Amino acid sequence: RVYVLRIGHRPQRDKRITTHVGLVARAFGANGFVLGDVCDDHVMDSLRGVLERWGGSMELLCGVNSRRYVSEWKRNCGEVIHLTMYGLHVDDVIGEIRASPRPKLIVVGAEKVPPFFYEAADYNVAIGNQPHSEVAALAVFLDRLYEGRELRIEFPGARVKILPSPRGKKVVSLEEDN
Ligand code: SAM
């Protein structure tokens, strides 16, 4: 089980990027997306809409206390992986992380991440030691974790599905006639 916790969301500035964190979580195989400390209807409605149309059963939560969520995950559930450019190179730790059967909480930040999360994390993992984006960091981390298999996931309950085509757009409806 893999959940993604997005911390530091600023509703005025981050709607689009936080929505993209949620979309990447879903598309790259996470089972849950948690928006910490705030609820933002725009973000959560967009994600709900994608789940309804494109399928999948990712759990959505918002407004939880991020620090408490991390502490409780560690106490009751599994391990916490914080993505940060200051962390250890992903290739040096991903084997150990993949080998552990314990549920994983992946934490991604926005502007400035409080020291608490560096200290609470079981792993502080860098997707390269250069500043970039929580969207890119999450995508690369999940892709390494699942070794690329996530790109073949068939999402249960989808109403539509793309037929890959060399040119143009082919979308089929999966809804049953009744
Ligand atoms: N400077 C901020 C800090 O670490 O306090 C981070 C700003 S960055 C725009 C937002 C988020 O993207 C970070 O919290 C981290 O989760 C992710 N991120 C950015 N670059 C990363 C990298 N090289 N490796 C892993 N995660 C990264």
Residues whose N, C-alpha, C, O or C-beta is under 5 A from the ligand:
A	BS01	SAM	L83 T84 M85 V107 V108 G109 A110 E111 K112 V113 V125 A126 I127 G128 N129 Q130 P131 H132 S133 E134 A137
